[in-house]
Amino acid sequence: MPKAKGKSRRQKYSYNLNRKRLYRSARRRAAPRIACSHIRHAWDPTKSVAQNLAEMGLAEDPNKAVPIPKKKLLGMEVESDGRGQGKKIVRKPYVVNEMEYEASLPEKKSNTLSRDLIDYVRYMIQNHGENYKEMARDEKNYYQDTPKQIKRKINVYKNFYPEEYKDFVASLKQEKMDVQ
């Protein structure tokens, strides 16, 4: 069967089409991306962002939530009219409570070194002791670290695993005594 006519021709650009409006409306319809799981679970898609945040007791605009007090103008204090903003009803206080609890938990320390770096440092100390120039010339120095870089890596290992380092050095001294 032959091809349909006009399919191989390129499309003409329509200068009369307003692409900004199309793009804006598509963005407006998209649901907001929410990172916090507490907010995500309490979110009501039928309500606006401002309504959702107000129900949870969160601020939509931080500048309005915590206003900066006005300075003295020409030696006179500016007084408020007495028209304070009405208190908003918080229907979902558990969201803020859960977020505060999560923020109060201590951070987990995940400071660890890679197994390769630990093995590298232990090999260098075992074979060369404290001679960093000799370590730099070693054939296992694949990354061609300078003596200062090697010293820095050893110090990082000492700081991360102080007890392990002391035990390792003590075992090396014990091996030296056994050999002699």
BADOMAR-769812 format. One line per field, with one value per atom (N, C-alpha, C, O, CB): residue in three letters; x, y, z; atom name. Coordinates in pm, whole numbers, plus 50000, padded with zeros to 5 digits. Glycine has a CB too. Layout:
N
residu <- [ALA|...];
X <- [X|...];
Y <- [Y|...];
Z <- [Z|...];
atome <- [CA|...];
END
This chain:
180
residu <- [MET|MET|MET|MET|MET|PRO|PRO|PRO|PRO|PRO|LYS|LYS|LYS|LYS|LYS|ALA|ALA|ALA|ALA|ALA|LYS|LYS|LYS|LYS|LYS|GLY|GLY|GLY|GLY|GLY|LYS|LYS|LYS|LYS|LYS|SER|SER|SER|SER|SER|ARG|ARG|ARG|ARG|ARG|ARG|ARG|ARG|ARG|ARG|GLN|GLN|GLN|GLN|GLN|LYS|LYS|LYS|LYS|LYS|TYR|TYR|TYR|TYR|TYR|SER|SER|SER|SER|SER|TYR|TYR|TYR|TYR|TYR|ASN|ASN|ASN|ASN|ASN|LEU|LEU|LEU|LEU|LEU|ASN|ASN|ASN|ASN|ASN|ARG|ARG|ARG|ARG|ARG|LYS|LYS|LYS|LYS|LYS|ARG|ARG|ARG|ARG|ARG|LEU|LEU|LEU|LEU|LEU|TYR|TYR|TYR|TYR|TYR|ARG|ARG|ARG|ARG|ARG|SER|SER|SER|SER|SER|ALA|ALA|ALA|ALA|ALA|ARG|ARG|ARG|ARG|ARG|ARG|ARG|ARG|ARG|ARG|ARG|ARG|ARG|ARG|ARG|ALA|ALA|ALA|ALA|ALA|ALA|ALA|ALA|ALA|ALA|PRO|PRO|PRO|PRO|PRO|ARG|ARG|ARG|ARG|ARG|ILE|ILE|ILE|ILE|ILE|ALA|ALA|ALA|ALA|ALA|CYS|CYS|CYS|CYS|CYS|SER|SER|SER|SER|SER|HIS|HIS|HIS|HIS|HIS|ILE|ILE|ILE|ILE|ILE|ARG|ARG|ARG|ARG|ARG|HIS|HIS|HIS|HIS|HIS|ALA|ALA|ALA|ALA|ALA|TRP|TRP|TRP|TRP|TRP|ASP|ASP|ASP|ASP|ASP|PRO|PRO|PRO|PRO|PRO|THR|THR|THR|THR|THR|LYS|LYS|LYS|LYS|LYS|SER|SER|SER|SER|SER|VAL|VAL|VAL|VAL|VAL|ALA|ALA|ALA|ALA|ALA|GLN|GLN|GLN|GLN|GLN|ASN|ASN|ASN|ASN|ASN|LEU|LEU|LEU|LEU|LEU|ALA|ALA|ALA|ALA|ALA|GLU|GLU|GLU|GLU|GLU|MET|MET|MET|MET|MET|GLY|GLY|GLY|GLY|GLY|LEU|LEU|LEU|LEU|LEU|ALA|ALA|ALA|ALA|ALA|GLU|GLU|GLU|GLU|GLU|ASP|ASP|ASP|ASP|ASP|PRO|PRO|PRO|PRO|PRO|ASN|ASN|ASN|ASN|ASN|LYS|LYS|LYS|LYS|LYS|ALA|ALA|ALA|ALA|ALA|VAL|VAL|VAL|VAL|VAL|PRO|PRO|PRO|PRO|PRO|ILE|ILE|ILE|ILE|ILE|PRO|PRO|PRO|PRO|PRO|LYS|LYS|LYS|LYS|LYS|LYS|LYS|LYS|LYS|LYS|LYS|LYS|LYS|LYS|LYS|LEU|LEU|LEU|LEU|LEU|LEU|LEU|LEU|LEU|LEU|GLY|GLY|GLY|GLY|GLY|MET|MET|MET|MET|MET|GLU|GLU|GLU|GLU|GLU|VAL|VAL|VAL|VAL|VAL|GLU|GLU|GLU|GLU|GLU|SER|SER|SER|SER|SER|ASP|ASP|ASP|ASP|ASP|GLY|GLY|GLY|GLY|GLY|ARG|ARG|ARG|ARG|ARG|GLY|GLY|GLY|GLY|GLY|GLN|GLN|GLN|GLN|GLN|GLY|GLY|GLY|GLY|GLY|LYS|LYS|LYS|LYS|LYS|LYS|LYS|LYS|LYS|LYS|ILE|ILE|ILE|ILE|ILE|VAL|VAL|VAL|VAL|VAL|ARG|ARG|ARG|ARG|ARG|LYS|LYS|LYS|LYS|LYS|PRO|PRO|PRO|PRO|PRO|TYR|TYR|TYR|TYR|TYR|VAL|VAL|VAL|VAL|VAL|VAL|VAL|VAL|VAL|VAL|ASN|ASN|ASN|ASN|ASN|GLU|GLU|GLU|GLU|GLU|MET|MET|MET|MET|MET|GLU|GLU|GLU|GLU|GLU|TYR|TYR|TYR|TYR|TYR|GLU|GLU|GLU|GLU|GLU|ALA|ALA|ALA|ALA|ALA|SER|SER|SER|SER|SER|LEU|LEU|LEU|LEU|LEU|PRO|PRO|PRO|PRO|PRO|GLU|GLU|GLU|GLU|GLU|LYS|LYS|LYS|LYS|LYS|LYS|LYS|LYS|LYS|LYS|SER|SER|SER|SER|SER|ASN|ASN|ASN|ASN|ASN|THR|THR|THR|THR|THR|LEU|LEU|LEU|LEU|LEU|SER|SER|SER|SER|SER|ARG|ARG|ARG|ARG|ARG|ASP|ASP|ASP|ASP|ASP|LEU|LEU|LEU|LEU|LEU|ILE|ILE|ILE|ILE|ILE|ASP|ASP|ASP|ASP|ASP|TYR|TYR|TYR|TYR|TYR|VAL|VAL|VAL|VAL|VAL|ARG|ARG|ARG|ARG|ARG|TYR|TYR|TYR|TYR|TYR|MET|MET|MET|MET|MET|ILE|ILE|ILE|ILE|ILE|GLN|GLN|GLN|GLN|GLN|ASN|ASN|ASN|ASN|ASN|HIS|HIS|HIS|HIS|HIS|GLY|GLY|GLY|GLY|GLY|GLU|GLU|GLU|GLU|GLU|ASN|ASN|ASN|ASN|ASN|TYR|TYR|TYR|TYR|TYR|LYS|LYS|LYS|LYS|LYS|GLU|GLU|GLU|GLU|GLU|MET|MET|MET|MET|MET|ALA|ALA|ALA|ALA|ALA|ARG|ARG|ARG|ARG|ARG|ASP|ASP|ASP|ASP|ASP|GLU|GLU|GLU|GLU|GLU|LYS|LYS|LYS|LYS|LYS|ASN|ASN|ASN|ASN|ASN|TYR|TYR|TYR|TYR|TYR|TYR|TYR|TYR|TYR|TYR|GLN|GLN|GLN|GLN|GLN|ASP|ASP|ASP|ASP|ASP|THR|THR|THR|THR|THR|PRO|PRO|PRO|PRO|PRO|LYS|LYS|LYS|LYS|LYS|GLN|GLN|GLN|GLN|GLN|ILE|ILE|ILE|ILE|ILE|LYS|LYS|LYS|LYS|LYS|ARG|ARG|ARG|ARG|ARG|LYS|LYS|LYS|LYS|LYS|ILE|ILE|ILE|ILE|ILE|ASN|ASN|ASN|ASN|ASN|VAL|VAL|VAL|VAL|VAL|TYR|TYR|TYR|TYR|TYR|LYS|LYS|LYS|LYS|LYS|ASN|ASN|ASN|ASN|ASN|PHE|PHE|PHE|PHE|PHE|TYR|TYR|TYR|TYR|TYR|PRO|PRO|PRO|PRO|PRO|GLU|GLU|GLU|GLU|GLU|GLU|GLU|GLU|GLU|GLU|TYR|TYR|TYR|TYR|TYR|LYS|LYS|LYS|LYS|LYS|ASP|ASP|ASP|ASP|ASP|PHE|PHE|PHE|PHE|PHE|VAL|VAL|VAL|VAL|VAL|ALA|ALA|ALA|ALA|ALA|SER|SER|SER|SER|SER|LEU|LEU|LEU|LEU|LEU|LYS|LYS|LYS|LYS|LYS|GLN|GLN|GLN|GLN|GLN|GLU|GLU|GLU|GLU|GLU|LYS|LYS|LYS|LYS|LYS|MET|MET|MET|MET|MET|ASP|ASP|ASP|ASP|ASP|VAL|VAL|VAL|VAL|VAL|GLN|GLN|GLN|GLN|GLN];
X <- [50083|50000|50087|50191|49906|50046|50124|50103|50006|50085|50199|50192|50078|50038|50325|50026|49922|49985|50096|49851|49913|49967|49978|49892|49879|50085|50101|50168|50200|49970|50189|50250|50400|50458|50221|50464|50608|50648|50764|50667|50553|50585|50602|50540|50477|50686|50706|50592|50530|50841|50564|50456|50492|50607|50425|50393|50416|50401|50315|50320|50482|50475|50356|50340|50606|50273|50156|50192|50217|50037|50194|50232|50117|50140|50276|49998|49881|49855|49769|49759|49925|49901|49977|50097|49942|49908|49970|50024|49948|49869|50153|50212|50235|50238|50342|50251|50270|50147|50159|50299|50031|49908|49891|49849|49788|49923|49912|50005|49967|49942|50128|50227|50185|50196|50365|50137|50098|49982|49983|50061|49884|49768|49807|49751|49655|49899|49943|50019|50005|50032|50097|50169|50074|50096|50272|49969|49876|49800|49769|49779|49769|49692|49773|49717|49638|49905|49988|49986|49988|50133|49981|49980|50119|50219|49936|50127|50258|50336|50279|50243|50468|50553|50587|50642|50683|50555|50572|50679|50670|50439|50782|50893|50865|50903|51019|50801|50777|50661|50553|50748|50684|50580|50461|50348|50638|50484|50374|50277|50155|50426|50332|50248|50177|50059|50334|50250|50194|50071|49972|50299|50077|49965|49845|49731|50009|49870|49760|49707|49610|49807|49767|49730|49593|49562|49837|49512|49380|49383|49389|49266|49379|49393|49276|49288|49407|49165|49050|49063|48989|48921|49158|49176|49299|49386|49186|49307|49421|49541|49529|49387|49657|49780|49766|49803|49903|49714|49700|49606|49635|49647|49496|49401|49464|49448|49274|49534|49599|49700|49699|49667|49787|49890|49830|49880|49988|49724|49659|49598|49604|49550|49539|49481|49587|49560|49406|49707|49815|49888|49970|49913|49860|49929|50063|50149|49948|50081|50206|50183|50070|50258|50291|50280|50300|50388|50382|50218|50233|50344|50427|50100|50342|50441|50516|50456|50373|50644|50717|50728|50741|50856|50721|50729|50604|50611|50746|50492|50369|50357|50300|50247|50411|50401|50484|50439|50445|50604|50692|50730|50835|50820|50644|50672|50788|50811|50549|50860|50970|50910|50836|51076|50939|50880|50931|51049|50910|50841|50879|50962|50934|50754|51063|51153|51082|50976|51285|51144|51090|51104|51210|51163|50995|50998|51007|50916|50872|51115|51137|51114|51052|51045|51164|51156|51022|51006|51185|50925|50793|50773|50815|50679|50709|50680|50555|50459|50664|50557|50440|50350|50393|50481|50226|50132|50041|50009|50049|50001|49910|49768|49736|49920|49685|49546|49461|49347|49486|49513|49432|49364|49296|49328|49382|49323|49423|49501|49285|49421|49512|49452|49331|49540|49538|49487|49416|49464|49602|49304|49227|49304|49381|49092|49284|49354|49293|49171|49347|49380|49334|49318|49396|49433|49219|49192|49282|49284|49041|49356|49445|49371|49349|49582|49333|49255|49344|49301|49159|49468|49558|49688|49793|49589|49682|49802|49905|50023|49765|49864|49955|50069|50177|49880|50046|50150|50268|50383|50094|50239|50345|50412|50534|50289|50332|50389|50485|50593|50277|50447|50534|50660|50769|50461|50648|50766|50860|50982|50723|50806|50889|50959|51077|50804|50887|50947|51062|51169|50842|51039|51141|51264|51377|51084|51242|51353|51432|51551|51302|51366|51434|51521|51605|51332|51501|51581|51726|51753|51525|51820|51961|51995|51937|52054|52089|52129|52209|52290|52210|52187|52266|52399|52405|52192|52506|52638|52673|52685|52746|52688|52722|52861|52886|52616|52951|53087|53166|53210|53156|53182|53262|53354|53328|53173|53459|53552|53531|53481|53700|53571|53556|53653|53760|53578|53615|53699|53833|53936|53628|53832|53956|54053|54173|53926|54001|54088|54145|54262|54012|54066|54114|54225|54328|53999|54203|54305|54432|54543|54251|54418|54532|54616|54738|54485|54549|54620|54689|54803|54523|54620|54679|54801|54902|54574|54792|54905|55025|55138|54866|55000|55109|55176|55299|55057|55095|55151|55228|55334|55040|55173|55236|55372|55467|55145|55382|55507|55607|55727|55476|55560|55651|55652|55731|55616|55567|55565|55522|55410|55702|55610|55579|55655|55658|55611|55715|55794|55702|55675|55910|55655|55558|55620|55553|55491|55748|55814|55827|55812|55955|55855|55865|55727|55715|55924|55624|55488|55450|55383|55388|55492|55458|55521|55468|55502|55637|55706|55662|55709|55855|55574|55529|55448|55379|55444|55458|55386|55235|55160|55439|55191|55047|54984|54862|55023|55063|55011|54958|55020|55124|54843|54788|54750|54766|54668|54702|54655|54767|54743|54543|54887|55007|54989|55014|55037|54947|54933|55070|55168|54857|55075|55198|55213|55117|55198|55332|55348|55248|55198|55490|55219|55124|54982|54909|55123|54944|54812|54799|54695|54784|54905|54903|54894|54819|55030|54969|54965|54824|54776|55066|54759|54622|54525|54438|54577|54541|54454|54474|54377|54481|54597|54625|54565|54511|54778|54573|54514|54361|54300|54554|54301|54156|54120|54023|54106|54197|54175|54190|54111|54272|54293|54314|54194|54152|54442|54139|54027|53897|53818|54007|53875|53751|53751|53650|53728|53864|53874|53993|54091|53888|53985|54102|54138|54256|54076|54037|54068|54126|54222|53942|54066|54114|54259|54340|54022|54289|54425|54525|54633|54430|54487|54577|54603|54716|54517|54498|54515|54604|54686|54378|54587|54665|54814|54900|54613|54843|54983|55043|55159|54991|54963|55012|55044|55144|54907|54961|54988|55112|55186|54866|55137|55259|55383|55483|55256|55377|55491|55514|55628|55465|55406|55415|55481|55563|55276|55446|55505|55653|55732|55435|55692|55834|55914|56024|55851|55857|55926|55937|56039|55853|55834|55838|55942|56006|55701|55962|56059|56200|56288|56037|56224|56359|56383|56490|56375];
Y <- [49882|50000|50124|50127|50000|50226|50350|50429|50409|50436|50520|50606|50705|50739|50681|50751|50853|50986|51018|50864|51062|51190|51289|51295|51248|51367|51475|51435|51523|51534|51307|51263|51288|51306|51116|51288|51305|51452|51484|51239|51542|51685|51730|51676|51767|51831|51882|51973|52037|51956|51980|52062|52210|52247|52026|52293|52436|52494|52449|52505|52592|52657|52751|52835|52734|52737|52822|52945|52934|52744|53060|53183|53237|53323|53289|53192|53245|53172|53216|53236|53065|52987|53047|53073|52840|53068|53126|53012|52951|53214|52983|52871|52902|52810|52832|53029|53065|53027|52970|53215|53057|53027|52876|52830|53088|52800|52655|52599|52510|52593|52649|52602|52636|52553|52662|52759|52805|52723|52686|52952|52695|52620|52476|52418|52623|52419|52282|52278|52182|52229|52380|52386|52404|52347|52499|52483|52512|52386|52368|52621|52299|52179|52073|51988|52122|52077|51974|51987|52097|51984|51873|51873|51910|51876|51734|51980|52019|51896|51800|52120|51901|51792|51819|51924|51779|51725|51744|51647|51526|51722|51702|51620|51554|51439|51704|51624|51574|51475|51505|51691|51357|51253|51290|51251|51119|51364|51402|51494|51480|51470|51588|51682|51608|51632|51799|51517|51445|51364|51358|51353|51300|51218|51302|51258|51129|51422|51508|51598|51672|51593|51594|51684|51647|51529|51679|51750|51730|51789|51912|51795|51708|51761|51849|51921|51647|51843|51925|52069|52156|51864|52094|52229|52295|52228|52224|52426|52500|52482|52430|52651|52526|52515|52595|52547|52564|52716|52802|52738|52742|52940|52681|52617|52495|52476|52577|52413|52295|52334|52277|52214|52429|52469|52534|52512|52565|52612|52676|52571|52585|52775|52466|52359|52284|52234|52263|52276|52205|52294|52246|52149|52424|52516|52560|52605|52452|52549|52590|52721|52755|52481|52795|52925|52909|52836|53023|52979|52979|53077|53047|53017|53195|53298|53332|53388|53425|53300|53325|53474|53510|53266|53560|53704|53754|53847|53780|53691|53730|53662|53718|53696|53542|53466|53530|53538|53323|53573|53637|53774|53788|53550|53874|54004|54073|54055|54093|54153|54231|54356|54428|54267|54385|54504|54631|54642|54507|54726|54851|54934|54938|54930|54999|55082|55212|55244|55112|55282|55412|55507|55518|55469|55575|55671|55812|55858|55657|55879|56018|56036|56134|56111|55944|55958|55919|55923|56097|55880|55842|55693|55638|55926|55630|55487|55471|55547|55416|55373|55343|55252|55146|55276|55291|55211|55135|55180|55298|55018|54939|54990|55051|54787|54963|55009|54928|54966|55003|54821|54735|54626|54540|54818|54630|54526|54412|54409|54583|54322|54207|54101|54093|54149|54020|53913|53811|53777|53846|53762|53664|53534|53498|53639|53463|53337|53233|53223|53290|53156|53053|52922|52892|53036|52847|52720|52614|52595|52680|52545|52438|52306|52262|52439|52245|52121|51997|51889|52114|52013|51899|51932|51943|51859|51947|51984|51872|51897|52027|51749|51637|51648|51593|51507|51718|51732|51811|51770|51803|51924|52007|51932|51937|52143|51864|51790|51682|51665|51727|51608|51503|51561|51504|51421|51675|51739|51790|51778|51855|51847|51894|51778|51788|51971|51667|51550|51496|51463|51440|51489|51439|51529|51481|51427|51661|51756|51749|51780|51898|51709|51704|51580|51575|51710|51478|51356|51385|51467|51247|51320|51344|51287|51188|51283|51352|51308|51180|51162|51417|51092|50970|51004|51065|50858|50962|50987|50872|50757|51003|50903|50800|50827|50813|50795|50867|50895|50765|50713|50997|50714|50594|50614|50697|50470|50539|50543|50418|50317|50554|50429|50314|50204|50230|50354|50083|49969|49978|49939|49837|50028|50040|50135|50107|50088|50249|50347|50291|50314|50478|50218|50159|50058|50058|50091|49973|49874|49941|49898|49780|50048|50123|50182|50168|50235|50247|50310|50205|50224|50393|50095|49990|49927|49897|49880|49909|49854|49947|49903|49831|50076|50174|50180|50185|50312|50182|50188|50060|50064|50212|49948|49819|49807|49756|49704|49855|49837|49952|49929|49823|50073|50187|50265|50358|50280|50230|50301|50446|50472|50296|50540|50683|50751|50874|50751|50676|50733|50761|50672|50636|50884|50919|50930|50904|51051|50967|50974|50835|50817|51040|50740|50602|50550|50476|50512|50591|50551|50605|50537|50601|50729|50791|50716|50716|50937|50651|50577|50431|50357|50584|50389|50250|50217|50303|50223|50093|50052|50042|50046|49919|50029|50023|50162|50174|49951|50264|50402|50430|50503|50507|50371|50377|50518|50555|50287|50596|50731|50834|50954|50771|50788|50873|50988|51105|50927|50952|51052|51103|51028|50994|51231|51291|51251|51203|51447|51270|51237|51310|51252|51270|51435|51510|51452|51444|51659|51411|51353|51221|51192|51331|51142|51014|51041|50973|50930|51139|51174|51218|51182|51285|51296|51342|51223|51219|51441|51128|51010|50928|50877|50922|50916|50842|50915|50851|50824|51048|51126|51113|51109|51273|51108|51089|50953|50941|51100|50851|50717|50717|50655|50616|50787|50797|50863|50819|50877|50968|51041|50961|50968|51173|50885|50809|50683|50649|50770|50616|50490|50494|50424|50371|50573|50587|50456|50424|50695|50381|50257|50153|50083|50202|50143|50045|50077|49986|50044|50206|50248|50211|50160|50400|50237|50204|50055|50012|50253|49975|49829|49782|49692|49760|49843|49806|49838|49755|49879|49957|49996|49907|49868|50146|49875|49788|49649|49588|49778|49598|49465|49468|49369|49417|49581|49592|49591|49527|49720|49663|49664|49524|49481|49764|49453|49316|49224|49140|49262|49241|49160|49189|49097|49184|49316|49353|49286|49236|49507|49286|49225|49075|49015|49256|49013|48869|48832|48727|48817|48916|48890|48903|48824|48986|49002|49026|48924|48923|49170];
Z <- [50000|50000|50000|50066|50120|49926|49925|50054|50127|49803|50079|50197|50183|50072|50220|50296|50293|50254|50296|50431|50173|50126|50240|50328|50015|50239|50334|50465|50545|50363|50490|50616|50619|50726|50639|50503|50501|50505|50530|50377|50481|50487|50629|50721|50418|50649|50785|50823|50738|50798|50955|51007|50995|51013|51153|50964|50960|51100|51177|50862|51133|51264|51266|51177|51295|51367|51379|51463|51583|51442|51399|51469|51553|51639|51369|51533|51604|51737|51814|51516|51764|51883|52002|51993|51861|52114|52233|52320|52395|52313|52310|52381|52529|52611|52317|52563|52704|52784|52893|52718|52734|52805|52821|52927|52731|52718|52726|52831|52908|52591|52836|52931|53073|53164|52899|53094|53227|53282|53399|53223|53199|53247|53279|53373|53143|53206|53233|53366|53441|53118|53395|53522|53638|53745|53519|53619|53727|53768|53886|53684|53671|53700|53773|53842|53572|53759|53820|53972|54026|53767|54039|54186|54236|54173|54242|54351|54402|54449|54500|54518|54431|54476|54622|54655|54389|54709|54852|54901|54880|54928|54966|55011|55146|55166|55020|55237|55372|55371|55321|55470|55427|55424|55511|55481|55471|55620|55708|55635|55646|55836|55561|55485|55372|55345|55428|55306|55193|55235|55162|55131|55353|55399|55442|55431|55514|55491|55538|55427|55449|55656|55310|55200|55144|55124|55089|55117|55058|54917|54904|55145|54812|54676|54632|54533|54580|54703|54663|54711|54667|54717|54802|54857|54798|54741|55011|54812|54759|54851|54962|54744|54805|54883|55012|55119|54801|55001|55119|55222|55342|55079|55177|55270|55337|55458|55195|55258|55315|55422|55531|55206|55390|55485|55609|55720|55419|55592|55707|55799|55921|55660|55744|55825|55904|56013|55737|55849|55917|56016|56095|55816|56013|56103|56049|56125|56238|55918|55854|55780|55745|55757|55757|55692|55542|55497|55750|55466|55321|55281|55197|55251|55344|55315|55444|55536|55253|55453|55577|55611|55728|55567|55511|55536|55609|55689|55405|55582|55650|55786|55879|55564|55798|55922|56034|56148|55900|56000|56097|56041|55979|56127|56061|56002|56072|56192|56007|55996|56050|56112|56044|55940|56239|56302|56235|56202|56452|56217|56153|56250|56369|56107|56198|56278|56315|56263|56201|56405|56443|56325|56264|56568|56294|56185|56242|56311|56096|56213|56255|56405|56447|56178|56485|56629|56687|56809|56666|56607|56658|56633|56531|56591|56727|56709|56625|56638|56845|56541|56458|56539|56585|56321|56555|56632|56538|56428|56728|56583|56499|56518|56620|56533|56420|56424|56521|56550|56285|56570|56656|56577|56633|56731|56447|56361|56348|56253|56220|56441|56433|56344|56326|56573|56288|56204|56291|56399|56122|56244|56319|56330|56240|56253|56440|56458|56366|56352|56606|56303|56211|56288|56378|56092|56250|56316|56254|56133|56303|56340|56295|56314|56427|56373|56203|56210|56211|56252|56092|56168|56163|56237|56174|56016|56371|56446|56453|56481|56586|56428|56436|56335|56357|56415|56223|56122|56179|56166|55995|56243|56300|56416|56430|56348|56498|56611|56563|56620|56695|56459|56405|56345|56360|56300|56277|56217|56326|56312|56124|56435|56546|56614|56650|56647|56632|56694|56608|56660|56716|56479|56387|56386|56376|56245|56397|56397|56528|56530|56375|56638|56767|56784|56874|56878|56700|56710|56675|56587|56618|56744|56710|56573|56529|56817|56507|56374|56383|56474|56302|56287|56282|56218|56112|56203|56285|56230|56137|56179|56344|56013|55915|55859|55739|55801|55949|55905|55899|56001|56000|55781|55763|55645|55557|55744|55643|55531|55447|55494|55580|55322|55234|55275|55331|55086|55245|55279|55206|55261|55244|55082|55005|55072|55080|54863|55121|55185|55315|55347|55213|55390|55515|55486|55552|55592|55386|55349|55301|55335|55241|55221|55169|55282|55283|55076|55378|55490|55575|55616|55576|55602|55686|55615|55680|55718|55485|55410|55419|55442|55263|55399|55401|55539|55549|55362|55644|55779|55811|55873|55884|55769|55797|55729|55788|55752|55604|55530|55548|55535|55384|55578|55580|55711|55726|55469|55804|55932|55915|55869|55998|55951|55941|55828|55822|56073|55739|55630|55510|55428|55590|55501|55398|55260|55160|55434|55251|55120|55058|54938|55132|55143|55096|55052|54954|55206|55126|55091|54953|54875|55197|54924|54796|54680|54569|54794|54705|54599|54590|54503|54621|54679|54682|54555|54502|54808|54509|54387|54409|54312|54338|54532|54562|54567|54584|54695|54553|54551|54410|54332|54592|54379|54243|54202|54086|54232|54296|54263|54268|54253|54357|54288|54292|54392|54360|54152|54512|54617|54659|54661|54738|54693|54745|54891|54952|54728|54949|55091|55182|55278|55136|55151|55233|55221|55320|55193|55100|55080|55156|55215|54931|55154|55227|55377|55448|55195|55425|55567|55608|55715|55598|55521|55547|55555|55641|55438|55464|55464|55592|55649|55341|55636|55760|55879|55969|55780|55881|55990|55991|56098|55979|55874|55866|55925|55999|55719|55891|55946|56098|56169|55883|56148|56294|56362|56469|56324|56300|56361|56357|56451|56290|56252|56239|56326|56386|56093|56332|56405|56502|56479|56306|56609|56698|56770|56781|56800|56820|56892|56798|56831|56960|56679|56580|56539|56520|56455|56525|56488|56598|56570|56460|56725|56837|56843|56865|56970|56824|56826|56711|56728|56818|56595|56478|56500|56470|56354|56552|56578|56687|56678|56620|56789|56896|56842|56882|57010|56752|56694|56606|56599|56613|56539|56458|56546|56513|56373|56660|56754|56809|56825|56870|56839|56892|56789|56825|56930|56659|56554|56541|56521|56420|56552|56543|56655|56633|56549|56778|56891|56872|56908|57022|56816|56794|56689|56700|56751|56588|56483|56537|56501|56365|56623|56678|56784|56845|56735];
atome <- [N|CA|C|O|CB|N|CA|C|O|CB|N|CA|C|O|CB|N|CA|C|O|CB|N|CA|C|O|CB|N|CA|C|O|CB|N|CA|C|O|CB|N|CA|C|O|CB|N|CA|C|O|CB|N|CA|C|O|CB|N|CA|C|O|CB|N|CA|C|O|CB|N|CA|C|O|CB|N|CA|C|O|CB|N|CA|C|O|CB|N|CA|C|O|CB|N|CA|C|O|CB|N|CA|C|O|CB|N|CA|C|O|CB|N|CA|C|O|CB|N|CA|C|O|CB|N|CA|C|O|CB|N|CA|C|O|CB|N|CA|C|O|CB|N|CA|C|O|CB|N|CA|C|O|CB|N|CA|C|O|CB|N|CA|C|O|CB|N|CA|C|O|CB|N|CA|C|O|CB|N|CA|C|O|CB|N|CA|C|O|CB|N|CA|C|O|CB|N|CA|C|O|CB|N|CA|C|O|CB|N|CA|C|O|CB|N|CA|C|O|CB|N|CA|C|O|CB|N|CA|C|O|CB|N|CA|C|O|CB|N|CA|C|O|CB|N|CA|C|O|CB|N|CA|C|O|CB|N|CA|C|O|CB|N|CA|C|O|CB|N|CA|C|O|CB|N|CA|C|O|CB|N|CA|C|O|CB|N|CA|C|O|CB|N|CA|C|O|CB|N|CA|C|O|CB|N|CA|C|O|CB|N|CA|C|O|CB|N|CA|C|O|CB|N|CA|C|O|CB|N|CA|C|O|CB|N|CA|C|O|CB|N|CA|C|O|CB|N|CA|C|O|CB|N|CA|C|O|CB|N|CA|C|O|CB|N|CA|C|O|CB|N|CA|C|O|CB|N|CA|C|O|CB|N|CA|C|O|CB|N|CA|C|O|CB|N|CA|C|O|CB|N|CA|C|O|CB|N|CA|C|O|CB|N|CA|C|O|CB|N|CA|C|O|CB|N|CA|C|O|CB|N|CA|C|O|CB|N|CA|C|O|CB|N|CA|C|O|CB|N|CA|C|O|CB|N|CA|C|O|CB|N|CA|C|O|CB|N|CA|C|O|CB|N|CA|C|O|CB|N|CA|C|O|CB|N|CA|C|O|CB|N|CA|C|O|CB|N|CA|C|O|CB|N|CA|C|O|CB|N|CA|C|O|CB|N|CA|C|O|CB|N|CA|C|O|CB|N|CA|C|O|CB|N|CA|C|O|CB|N|CA|C|O|CB|N|CA|C|O|CB|N|CA|C|O|CB|N|CA|C|O|CB|N|CA|C|O|CB|N|CA|C|O|CB|N|CA|C|O|CB|N|CA|C|O|CB|N|CA|C|O|CB|N|CA|C|O|CB|N|CA|C|O|CB|N|CA|C|O|CB|N|CA|C|O|CB|N|CA|C|O|CB|N|CA|C|O|CB|N|CA|C|O|CB|N|CA|C|O|CB|N|CA|C|O|CB|N|CA|C|O|CB|N|CA|C|O|CB|N|CA|C|O|CB|N|CA|C|O|CB|N|CA|C|O|CB|N|CA|C|O|CB|N|CA|C|O|CB|N|CA|C|O|CB|N|CA|C|O|CB|N|CA|C|O|CB|N|CA|C|O|CB|N|CA|C|O|CB|N|CA|C|O|CB|N|CA|C|O|CB|N|CA|C|O|CB|N|CA|C|O|CB|N|CA|C|O|CB|N|CA|C|O|CB|N|CA|C|O|CB|N|CA|C|O|CB|N|CA|C|O|CB|N|CA|C|O|CB|N|CA|C|O|CB|N|CA|C|O|CB|N|CA|C|O|CB|N|CA|C|O|CB|N|CA|C|O|CB|N|CA|C|O|CB|N|CA|C|O|CB|N|CA|C|O|CB|N|CA|C|O|CB|N|CA|C|O|CB|N|CA|C|O|CB|N|CA|C|O|CB|N|CA|C|O|CB|N|CA|C|O|CB|N|CA|C|O|CB|N|CA|C|O|CB|N|CA|C|O|CB|N|CA|C|O|CB|N|CA|C|O|CB|N|CA|C|O|CB|N|CA|C|O|CB|N|CA|C|O|CB|N|CA|C|O|CB|N|CA|C|O|CB|N|CA|C|O|CB|N|CA|C|O|CB|N|CA|C|O|CB|N|CA|C|O|CB|N|CA|C|O|CB|N|CA|C|O|CB|N|CA|C|O|CB|N|CA|C|O|CB|N|CA|C|O|CB|N|CA|C|O|CB|N|CA|C|O|CB|N|CA|C|O|CB|N|CA|C|O|CB|N|CA|C|O|CB|N|CA|C|O|CB|N|CA|C|O|CB|N|CA|C|O|CB|N|CA|C|O|CB|N|CA|C|O|CB|N|CA|C|O|CB|N|CA|C|O|CB|N|CA|C|O|CB|N|CA|C|O|CB|N|CA|C|O|CB|N|CA|C|O|CB|N|CA|C|O|CB];
END
